Amino acid sequence: MEGYFAELNNSELSHLVPPSLENKRDVLFGNLPEIYEFHNRTFLMELENCAEKPELVGTCFLKRKEELQVYEKYCQNKPRSEVLWRQCGDSLFFQECQKKLDHKLSLDAYLLKPVQRITKYQLMLKEMLKCSKGQGMAELEEALATMLDIIKSVNDSMHQIAITGFEGNLSELGKLLMQGSFNVWTDHKKGHSKVKDLARFKPMQRHLFLYDKMLLFCKKRDETTDGHEKTPSYSFKHSLKMSSVGITENVKGDCKKFEVWYNGREEVYIIQAPSMDVKNMWVSEIRKVLTGQLEACRGTEATCYMLNMINCCWRIKASLLKITRNTEVLAQTAAL
């Protein structure tokens, strides 16, 4: 951090900073300062305190579950950082910084470390589980599951940022639950006879993104950037609101297929997974979303019912109060 990040503010080196890097420090380094602060002030000390009691390591990870999410943000920015590095990495500024630090490796090797570290954490936890018995083992297992979830979220988010052509706001769709490539056949009831006929024979290659509120269908495209390795992008094609989706778990003739239907089977999508395991994971996750929606609806209905009952009680009470007052007035009049 000090050898590169801080040196960008060094007036003696300002003339060496390339124009392409001006006002783009946050792009190159991402939220590395945030990760550094988390480790330097909190996580490192807590792990060091477990040196004599390794059975507490799992608890340490679980305690910092939320803070460890900082890696997801860093990984999301990494493609932008790499593009910028290719533009300015060979500048005199970085050569001078590397020389002062006496580093054999250039900065880009160190910028990769946070991405590698999050994978090493789960490998470390796996190795600890092999050597553990009894106390702390349950916490280690839960910590490993947590790190695997974070790695999955990081991987999913890296695909999400490559979606193009979607006019809505992805952040409004809820959590990204699953993503993956599938063969897809379409079958529509109204006005799509040609699509229906073709769909029987030739599947479309689609990359699906499952969110809490929506299922996106995208077309994967591999793009070569500046002669470097291909990076995928996902061209948005279609979306289904999860509030109008249904699912059929098994399709006759292929155990790897399942159906997603929309608006009472007005639109049907036959989806073929690459394996049974992938199919089962997707079917399970979709069912969780649909079950959650059903429970939310029931909860809303119950709340509305209770509010109506309370409102009704207040109306009855107001009516009784009015009757009582009228009775009192009549009684007073009769007395006169």
C-alpha positions as a LaTeX table, in Angstrom:
\begin{tabular}{lrrr}
\hline
Residue & $x$ (\AA) & $y$ (\AA) & $z$ (\AA) \\
\hline
Met1 & 0.00 & 0.00 & 0.00 \\
Glu2 & 2.66 & 2.49 & 1.05 \\
Gly3 & 4.99 & 1.66 & $-1.82$ \\
Tyr4 & 2.50 & 2.38 & $-4.60$ \\
Phe5 & $-0.83$ & 3.76 & $-3.38$ \\
Ala6 & 0.68 & 6.46 & $-1.16$ \\
Glu7 & 3.38 & 7.33 & $-3.72$ \\
Leu8 & 0.71 & 8.65 & $-6.08$ \\
Asn9 & 0.53 & 11.64 & $-3.71$ \\
Asn10 & 4.32 & 12.09 & $-3.69$ \\
Ser11 & 5.06 & 15.43 & $-5.37$ \\
Glu12 & 8.57 & 14.26 & $-6.26$ \\
Leu13 & 7.12 & 11.50 & $-8.46$ \\
Ser14 & 4.09 & 13.37 & $-9.81$ \\
His15 & 5.82 & 14.10 & $-13.13$ \\
Leu16 & 6.19 & 10.35 & $-13.71$ \\
Val17 & 2.49 & 9.51 & $-13.20$ \\
Pro18 & 1.02 & 8.60 & $-16.62$ \\
Pro19 & $-1.96$ & 10.68 & $-17.86$ \\
Ser20 & $-4.08$ & 7.53 & $-18.17$ \\
Leu21 & $-3.82$ & 7.06 & $-14.38$ \\
Glu22 & $-4.89$ & 10.56 & $-13.37$ \\
Asn23 & $-7.96$ & 10.51 & $-11.09$ \\
Lys24 & $-8.20$ & 6.74 & $-11.54$ \\
Arg25 & $-6.42$ & 5.48 & $-8.44$ \\
Asp26 & $-9.66$ & 3.90 & $-7.18$ \\
Val27 & $-10.03$ & 2.01 & $-10.46$ \\
Leu28 & $-6.53$ & 0.54 & $-10.28$ \\
Phe29 & $-6.59$ & $-0.35$ & $-6.59$ \\
Gly30 & $-10.32$ & $-0.87$ & $-6.09$ \\
Asn31 & $-11.24$ & $-1.08$ & $-2.40$ \\
Leu32 & $-7.80$ & $-2.41$ & $-1.45$ \\
Pro33 & $-7.45$ & 0.25 & 1.30 \\
Glu34 & $-10.65$ & $-1.12$ & 2.87 \\
Ile35 & $-9.30$ & $-4.69$ & 2.75 \\
Tyr36 & $-5.97$ & $-3.52$ & 4.17 \\
Glu37 & $-7.66$ & $-1.73$ & 7.10 \\
Phe38 & $-9.86$ & $-4.75$ & 7.86 \\
His39 & $-6.86$ & $-7.08$ & 8.04 \\
Asn40 & $-4.41$ & $-4.69$ & 9.67 \\
Arg41 & $-6.72$ & $-3.48$ & 12.44 \\
Thr42 & $-9.02$ & $-6.45$ & 13.00 \\
Phe43 & $-8.73$ & $-9.81$ & 11.28 \\
Leu44 & $-4.97$ & $-10.38$ & 11.49 \\
Met45 & $-4.90$ & $-9.80$ & 15.25 \\
Glu46 & $-7.89$ & $-12.07$ & 15.81 \\
Leu47 & $-6.29$ & $-14.88$ & 13.81 \\
Glu48 & $-2.98$ & $-14.43$ & 15.64 \\
Asn49 & $-4.86$ & $-14.78$ & 18.94 \\
Cys50 & $-5.96$ & $-18.22$ & 17.75 \\
Ala51 & $-2.36$ & $-19.47$ & 17.44 \\
Glu52 & $-2.54$ & $-21.28$ & 20.79 \\
Lys53 & $-6.20$ & $-22.23$ & 20.34 \\
Pro54 & $-6.71$ & $-23.20$ & 16.67 \\
Glu55 & $-10.17$ & $-24.57$ & 17.49 \\
Leu56 & $-11.32$ & $-20.93$ & 17.66 \\
Val57 & $-10.36$ & $-20.14$ & 14.03 \\
Gly58 & $-13.80$ & $-21.16$ & 12.75 \\
Thr59 & $-15.49$ & $-18.80$ & 15.20 \\
Cys60 & $-13.13$ & $-16.04$ & 14.08 \\
Phe61 & $-14.27$ & $-16.40$ & 10.45 \\
Leu62 & $-17.95$ & $-16.59$ & 11.42 \\
Lys63 & $-17.63$ & $-13.46$ & 13.55 \\
Arg64 & $-16.29$ & $-11.52$ & 10.53 \\
Lys65 & $-18.64$ & $-13.01$ & 7.94 \\
Glu66 & $-20.04$ & $-9.63$ & 6.88 \\
Glu67 & $-16.65$ & $-7.87$ & 6.74 \\
Leu68 & $-15.25$ & $-10.61$ & 4.48 \\
Gln69 & $-17.74$ & $-9.50$ & 1.83 \\
Val70 & $-15.26$ & $-6.71$ & 0.96 \\
Tyr71 & $-13.56$ & $-9.20$ & $-1.33$ \\
Glu72 & $-16.60$ & $-9.36$ & $-3.59$ \\
Lys73 & $-16.38$ & $-5.64$ & $-4.32$ \\
Tyr74 & $-12.65$ & $-5.95$ & $-5.03$ \\
Cys75 & $-13.13$ & $-8.84$ & $-7.45$ \\
Gln76 & $-15.92$ & $-7.02$ & $-9.27$ \\
Asn77 & $-13.54$ & $-4.15$ & $-9.97$ \\
Lys78 & $-10.62$ & $-6.39$ & $-10.99$ \\
Pro79 & $-11.39$ & $-6.48$ & $-14.76$ \\
Arg80 & $-11.41$ & $-2.65$ & $-14.87$ \\
Ser81 & $-8.17$ & $-2.60$ & $-12.89$ \\
Glu82 & $-6.51$ & $-4.99$ & $-15.34$ \\
Val83 & $-7.53$ & $-2.88$ & $-18.34$ \\
Leu84 & $-6.06$ & 0.23 & $-16.71$ \\
Trp85 & $-2.87$ & $-1.64$ & $-15.77$ \\
Arg86 & $-2.32$ & $-2.68$ & $-19.37$ \\
Gln87 & $-2.48$ & 1.00 & $-20.31$ \\
Cys88 & $-0.06$ & 2.34 & $-17.72$ \\
Gly89 & 1.79 & $-0.61$ & $-16.14$ \\
Asp90 & 5.04 & $-0.02$ & $-18.02$ \\
Ser91 & 5.26 & 3.66 & $-17.04$ \\
Leu92 & 8.33 & 5.16 & $-15.36$ \\
Phe93 & 6.29 & 5.83 & $-12.22$ \\
Phe94 & 5.68 & 2.14 & $-11.51$ \\
Gln95 & 9.23 & 1.23 & $-12.51$ \\
Glu96 & 10.57 & 3.74 & $-9.99$ \\
Cys97 & 8.25 & 2.48 & $-7.23$ \\
Gln98 & 9.27 & $-1.13$ & $-7.88$ \\
Lys99 & 12.94 & $-0.15$ & $-7.82$ \\
Lys100 & 12.58 & 1.67 & $-4.47$ \\
Leu101 & 10.84 & $-1.36$ & $-2.95$ \\
Asp102 & 13.39 & $-3.76$ & $-4.45$ \\
His103 & 10.54 & $-6.02$ & $-5.59$ \\
Lys104 & 11.13 & $-8.70$ & $-8.18$ \\
Leu105 & 7.43 & $-8.73$ & $-9.09$ \\
Ser106 & 5.54 & $-5.77$ & $-10.52$ \\
Leu107 & 2.42 & $-4.26$ & $-8.93$ \\
Asp108 & $-0.09$ & $-6.35$ & $-10.91$ \\
Ala109 & 1.18 & $-9.51$ & $-9.18$ \\
Tyr110 & 0.33 & $-7.98$ & $-5.80$ \\
Leu111 & $-3.05$ & $-6.73$ & $-7.00$ \\
Leu112 & $-3.90$ & $-10.37$ & $-7.67$ \\
Lys113 & $-3.19$ & $-11.39$ & $-4.06$ \\
Pro114 & $-6.65$ & $-10.53$ & $-2.62$ \\
Val115 & $-8.31$ & $-12.68$ & $-5.29$ \\
Gln116 & $-5.98$ & $-15.56$ & $-4.45$ \\
Arg117 & $-6.33$ & $-15.09$ & $-0.69$ \\
Ile118 & $-10.07$ & $-15.70$ & $-0.60$ \\
Thr119 & $-9.48$ & $-19.08$ & $-2.26$ \\
Lys120 & $-6.62$ & $-19.88$ & 0.12 \\
Tyr121 & $-8.88$ & $-19.24$ & 3.11 \\
Gln122 & $-11.23$ & $-22.05$ & 2.15 \\
Leu123 & $-8.27$ & $-24.37$ & 1.41 \\
Met124 & $-6.85$ & $-23.60$ & 4.85 \\
Leu125 & $-10.20$ & $-24.35$ & 6.51 \\
Lys126 & $-10.44$ & $-27.65$ & 4.62 \\
Glu127 & $-6.99$ & $-28.67$ & 5.84 \\
Met128 & $-7.84$ & $-27.70$ & 9.40 \\
Leu129 & $-10.99$ & $-29.83$ & 9.24 \\
Lys130 & $-8.90$ & $-32.85$ & 8.26 \\
Cys131 & $-6.83$ & $-32.43$ & 11.42 \\
Ser132 & $-9.66$ & $-31.46$ & 13.77 \\
Lys133 & $-11.76$ & $-33.56$ & 16.09 \\
Gly134 & $-14.35$ & $-32.51$ & 18.62 \\
Gln135 & $-14.16$ & $-28.95$ & 19.88 \\
Gly136 & $-14.42$ & $-26.25$ & 17.22 \\
Met137 & $-15.15$ & $-28.67$ & 14.39 \\
Ala138 & $-18.76$ & $-27.52$ & 13.90 \\
Glu139 & $-17.59$ & $-23.90$ & 13.70 \\
Leu140 & $-14.90$ & $-24.84$ & 11.16 \\
Glu141 & $-17.49$ & $-26.58$ & 8.99 \\
Glu142 & $-19.79$ & $-23.57$ & 9.15 \\
Ala143 & $-16.87$ & $-21.22$ & 8.42 \\
Leu144 & $-15.91$ & $-23.31$ & 5.37 \\
Ala145 & $-19.51$ & $-23.19$ & 4.11 \\
Thr146 & $-19.45$ & $-19.41$ & 4.60 \\
Met147 & $-16.23$ & $-18.98$ & 2.61 \\
Leu148 & $-17.54$ & $-21.21$ & $-0.18$ \\
Asp149 & $-20.68$ & $-19.06$ & $-0.31$ \\
Ile150 & $-18.54$ & $-15.92$ & $-0.56$ \\
Ile151 & $-16.46$ & $-17.47$ & $-3.36$ \\
Lys152 & $-19.68$ & $-18.39$ & $-5.19$ \\
Ser153 & $-21.00$ & $-14.85$ & $-4.75$ \\
Val154 & $-17.72$ & $-13.45$ & $-6.07$ \\
Asn155 & $-17.84$ & $-15.77$ & $-9.09$ \\
Asp156 & $-21.49$ & $-14.95$ & $-9.79$ \\
Ser157 & $-20.92$ & $-11.21$ & $-9.46$ \\
Met158 & $-18.02$ & $-11.39$ & $-11.93$ \\
His159 & $-20.46$ & $-12.76$ & $-14.51$ \\
Gln160 & $-23.15$ & $-10.26$ & $-13.56$ \\
Ile161 & $-21.02$ & $-7.20$ & $-14.31$ \\
Ala162 & $-20.58$ & $-8.52$ & $-17.87$ \\
Ile163 & $-24.34$ & $-8.30$ & $-18.64$ \\
Thr164 & $-25.07$ & $-5.80$ & $-21.43$ \\
Gly165 & $-28.32$ & $-4.49$ & $-22.91$ \\
Phe166 & $-30.49$ & $-4.82$ & $-19.81$ \\
Glu167 & $-32.34$ & $-1.52$ & $-19.44$ \\
Gly168 & $-33.40$ & $-2.01$ & $-15.82$ \\
Asn169 & $-31.34$ & $-1.75$ & $-12.64$ \\
Leu170 & $-29.83$ & $-5.12$ & $-11.71$ \\
Ser171 & $-29.52$ & $-4.07$ & $-8.08$ \\
Glu172 & $-33.33$ & $-3.86$ & $-7.89$ \\
Leu173 & $-33.75$ & $-7.54$ & $-8.82$ \\
Gly174 & $-32.65$ & $-8.78$ & $-5.41$ \\
Lys175 & $-29.78$ & $-11.14$ & $-4.70$ \\
Leu176 & $-28.14$ & $-13.02$ & $-7.58$ \\
Leu177 & $-28.76$ & $-16.63$ & $-6.58$ \\
Met178 & $-27.46$ & $-18.68$ & $-9.51$ \\
Gln179 & $-25.93$ & $-18.24$ & $-12.96$ \\
Gly180 & $-24.94$ & $-20.73$ & $-15.64$ \\
Ser181 & $-25.12$ & $-21.82$ & $-19.28$ \\
Phe182 & $-27.92$ & $-24.02$ & $-20.64$ \\
Asn183 & $-29.60$ & $-25.30$ & $-23.78$ \\
Val184 & $-33.05$ & $-23.70$ & $-24.02$ \\
Trp185 & $-36.09$ & $-24.61$ & $-26.12$ \\
Thr186 & $-39.08$ & $-22.25$ & $-26.27$ \\
Asp187 & $-42.75$ & $-23.06$ & $-26.69$ \\
His188 & $-45.36$ & $-20.29$ & $-26.87$ \\
Lys189 & $-49.13$ & $-20.67$ & $-27.09$ \\
Lys190 & $-49.98$ & $-17.52$ & $-29.02$ \\
Gly191 & $-48.59$ & $-16.30$ & $-32.29$ \\
His192 & $-45.24$ & $-18.11$ & $-32.15$ \\
Ser193 & $-45.87$ & $-21.24$ & $-34.22$ \\
Lys194 & $-42.59$ & $-20.90$ & $-36.14$ \\
Val195 & $-40.60$ & $-20.56$ & $-32.95$ \\
Lys196 & $-42.40$ & $-23.57$ & $-31.53$ \\
Asp197 & $-41.61$ & $-25.74$ & $-34.55$ \\
Leu198 & $-37.95$ & $-24.77$ & $-34.63$ \\
Ala199 & $-37.64$ & $-25.19$ & $-30.88$ \\
Arg200 & $-38.29$ & $-28.91$ & $-31.13$ \\
Phe201 & $-35.06$ & $-29.42$ & $-33.02$ \\
Lys202 & $-32.57$ & $-26.65$ & $-32.34$ \\
Pro203 & $-31.92$ & $-25.33$ & $-28.82$ \\
Met204 & $-30.67$ & $-21.85$ & $-28.08$ \\
Gln205 & $-27.48$ & $-21.43$ & $-26.06$ \\
Arg206 & $-28.41$ & $-19.16$ & $-23.18$ \\
His207 & $-26.71$ & $-18.00$ & $-19.99$ \\
Leu208 & $-29.27$ & $-17.73$ & $-17.22$ \\
Phe209 & $-29.15$ & $-15.43$ & $-14.20$ \\
Leu210 & $-31.56$ & $-16.23$ & $-11.37$ \\
Tyr211 & $-32.44$ & $-13.37$ & $-9.02$ \\
Asp212 & $-34.99$ & $-13.12$ & $-6.21$ \\
Lys213 & $-37.34$ & $-11.17$ & $-8.47$ \\
Met214 & $-36.41$ & $-12.11$ & $-12.03$ \\
Leu215 & $-34.89$ & $-14.74$ & $-14.32$ \\
Leu216 & $-32.71$ & $-13.31$ & $-17.10$ \\
Phe217 & $-31.91$ & $-15.05$ & $-20.39$ \\
Cys218 & $-28.68$ & $-13.81$ & $-22.01$ \\
Lys219 & $-26.50$ & $-14.82$ & $-24.94$ \\
Lys220 & $-22.87$ & $-15.39$ & $-24.08$ \\
Arg221 & $-20.26$ & $-13.70$ & $-26.27$ \\
Asp222 & $-16.49$ & $-14.11$ & $-25.93$ \\
Glu223 & $-14.62$ & $-10.89$ & $-26.59$ \\
Thr224 & $-10.90$ & $-10.44$ & $-27.07$ \\
Thr225 & $-9.49$ & $-7.31$ & $-25.44$ \\
Asp226 & $-6.27$ & $-5.75$ & $-26.77$ \\
Gly227 & $-4.96$ & $-9.11$ & $-27.95$ \\
His228 & $-5.33$ & $-10.63$ & $-24.49$ \\
Glu229 & $-7.40$ & $-13.61$ & $-23.40$ \\
Lys230 & $-11.10$ & $-13.69$ & $-24.18$ \\
Thr231 & $-13.48$ & $-12.29$ & $-21.60$ \\
Pro232 & $-17.17$ & $-13.22$ & $-21.65$ \\
Ser233 & $-19.99$ & $-10.75$ & $-21.99$ \\
Tyr234 & $-23.69$ & $-11.53$ & $-21.78$ \\
Ser235 & $-26.11$ & $-9.88$ & $-24.16$ \\
Phe236 & $-29.54$ & $-9.58$ & $-22.55$ \\
Lys237 & $-32.33$ & $-11.30$ & $-24.51$ \\
His238 & $-35.35$ & $-11.90$ & $-22.29$ \\
Ser239 & $-36.60$ & $-11.80$ & $-18.71$ \\
Leu240 & $-39.32$ & $-13.47$ & $-16.63$ \\
Lys241 & $-40.73$ & $-12.03$ & $-13.42$ \\
Met242 & $-40.46$ & $-14.68$ & $-10.73$ \\
Ser243 & $-43.89$ & $-13.68$ & $-9.42$ \\
Ser244 & $-45.42$ & $-15.17$ & $-12.61$ \\
Val245 & $-43.15$ & $-18.22$ & $-12.97$ \\
Gly246 & $-43.94$ & $-21.90$ & $-12.41$ \\
Ile247 & $-41.68$ & $-24.94$ & $-12.66$ \\
Thr248 & $-41.98$ & $-28.56$ & $-13.77$ \\
Glu249 & $-39.13$ & $-30.58$ & $-12.32$ \\
Asn250 & $-39.04$ & $-33.48$ & $-14.81$ \\
Val251 & $-39.35$ & $-33.48$ & $-18.60$ \\
Lys252 & $-40.03$ & $-36.74$ & $-20.41$ \\
Gly253 & $-37.07$ & $-38.15$ & $-22.31$ \\
Asp254 & $-34.19$ & $-36.36$ & $-20.55$ \\
Cys255 & $-33.40$ & $-36.38$ & $-16.83$ \\
Lys256 & $-31.28$ & $-33.20$ & $-17.20$ \\
Lys257 & $-34.22$ & $-31.11$ & $-18.45$ \\
Phe258 & $-36.75$ & $-29.08$ & $-16.50$ \\
Glu259 & $-39.47$ & $-26.63$ & $-17.49$ \\
Val260 & $-39.98$ & $-23.03$ & $-16.51$ \\
Trp261 & $-43.37$ & $-21.70$ & $-17.51$ \\
Tyr262 & $-44.78$ & $-18.21$ & $-17.44$ \\
Asn263 & $-48.26$ & $-16.71$ & $-17.11$ \\
Gly264 & $-50.07$ & $-20.04$ & $-16.78$ \\
Arg265 & $-48.00$ & $-21.83$ & $-19.46$ \\
Glu266 & $-48.55$ & $-19.08$ & $-22.04$ \\
Glu267 & $-44.78$ & $-19.28$ & $-22.43$ \\
Val268 & $-42.84$ & $-22.48$ & $-21.73$ \\
Tyr269 & $-39.04$ & $-22.76$ & $-21.58$ \\
Ile270 & $-37.50$ & $-26.22$ & $-21.62$ \\
Ile271 & $-34.07$ & $-25.94$ & $-20.02$ \\
Gln272 & $-31.36$ & $-28.58$ & $-20.32$ \\
Ala273 & $-28.64$ & $-28.46$ & $-17.68$ \\
Pro274 & $-25.09$ & $-29.75$ & $-18.32$ \\
Ser275 & $-25.52$ & $-32.31$ & $-15.52$ \\
Met276 & $-28.07$ & $-33.72$ & $-13.08$ \\
Asp277 & $-26.31$ & $-31.98$ & $-10.19$ \\
Val278 & $-26.65$ & $-28.58$ & $-11.86$ \\
Lys279 & $-30.30$ & $-29.27$ & $-12.68$ \\
Asn280 & $-31.08$ & $-30.25$ & $-9.09$ \\
Met281 & $-29.38$ & $-27.13$ & $-7.71$ \\
Trp282 & $-31.37$ & $-24.86$ & $-10.02$ \\
Val283 & $-34.69$ & $-26.60$ & $-9.43$ \\
Ser284 & $-34.09$ & $-26.42$ & $-5.67$ \\
Glu285 & $-33.19$ & $-22.70$ & $-5.78$ \\
Ile286 & $-36.17$ & $-21.80$ & $-7.99$ \\
Arg287 & $-38.50$ & $-23.70$ & $-5.66$ \\
Lys288 & $-37.07$ & $-21.78$ & $-2.69$ \\
Val289 & $-37.85$ & $-18.48$ & $-4.44$ \\
Leu290 & $-41.40$ & $-19.56$ & $-5.29$ \\
Thr291 & $-41.99$ & $-20.90$ & $-1.77$ \\
Gly292 & $-40.67$ & $-17.66$ & $-0.30$ \\
Gln293 & $-43.08$ & $-15.67$ & $-2.48$ \\
Leu294 & $-46.00$ & $-17.84$ & $-1.37$ \\
Glu295 & $-45.13$ & $-17.41$ & 2.30 \\
Ala296 & $-44.75$ & $-13.65$ & 1.80 \\
Cys297 & $-48.20$ & $-13.52$ & 0.17 \\
Arg298 & $-49.70$ & $-15.46$ & 3.06 \\
Gly299 & $-48.01$ & $-13.12$ & 5.50 \\
Thr300 & $-49.38$ & $-10.11$ & 3.61 \\
Glu301 & $-52.87$ & $-11.62$ & 3.56 \\
Ala302 & $-52.70$ & $-12.30$ & 7.30 \\
Thr303 & $-51.52$ & $-8.74$ & 7.96 \\
Cys304 & $-54.32$ & $-7.31$ & 5.80 \\
Tyr305 & $-56.84$ & $-9.50$ & 7.63 \\
Met306 & $-55.60$ & $-8.31$ & 11.02 \\
Leu307 & $-55.68$ & $-4.67$ & 9.90 \\
Asn308 & $-59.22$ & $-5.11$ & 8.58 \\
Met309 & $-60.28$ & $-6.72$ & 11.88 \\
Ile310 & $-58.73$ & $-3.86$ & 13.88 \\
Asn311 & $-60.37$ & $-1.32$ & 11.58 \\
Cys312 & $-63.71$ & $-3.12$ & 11.96 \\
Cys313 & $-63.37$ & $-3.13$ & 15.75 \\
Trp314 & $-62.68$ & 0.59 & 15.76 \\
Arg315 & $-65.75$ & 1.22 & 13.58 \\
Ile316 & $-67.92$ & $-0.89$ & 15.93 \\
Lys317 & $-66.49$ & 0.91 & 18.95 \\
Ala318 & $-67.17$ & 4.29 & 17.33 \\
Ser319 & $-70.73$ & 3.25 & 16.50 \\
Leu320 & $-71.38$ & 2.04 & 20.06 \\
Leu321 & $-69.97$ & 5.27 & 21.44 \\
Lys322 & $-72.27$ & 7.26 & 19.15 \\
Ile323 & $-75.30$ & 5.18 & 20.21 \\
Thr324 & $-74.40$ & 5.66 & 23.88 \\
Arg325 & $-74.16$ & 9.42 & 23.46 \\
Asn326 & $-77.47$ & 9.58 & 21.58 \\
Thr327 & $-79.11$ & 7.52 & 24.35 \\
Glu328 & $-77.77$ & 9.91 & 26.98 \\
Val329 & $-79.11$ & 12.91 & 25.04 \\
Leu330 & $-82.56$ & 11.29 & 24.73 \\
Ala331 & $-82.57$ & 10.47 & 28.43 \\
Gln332 & $-81.70$ & 14.06 & 29.32 \\
Thr333 & $-84.42$ & 15.38 & 26.98 \\
Ala334 & $-87.03$ & 13.04 & 28.48 \\
Ala335 & $-86.09$ & 14.22 & 31.96 \\
Leu336 & $-86.83$ & 17.80 & 30.97 \\
\hline
\end{tabular}
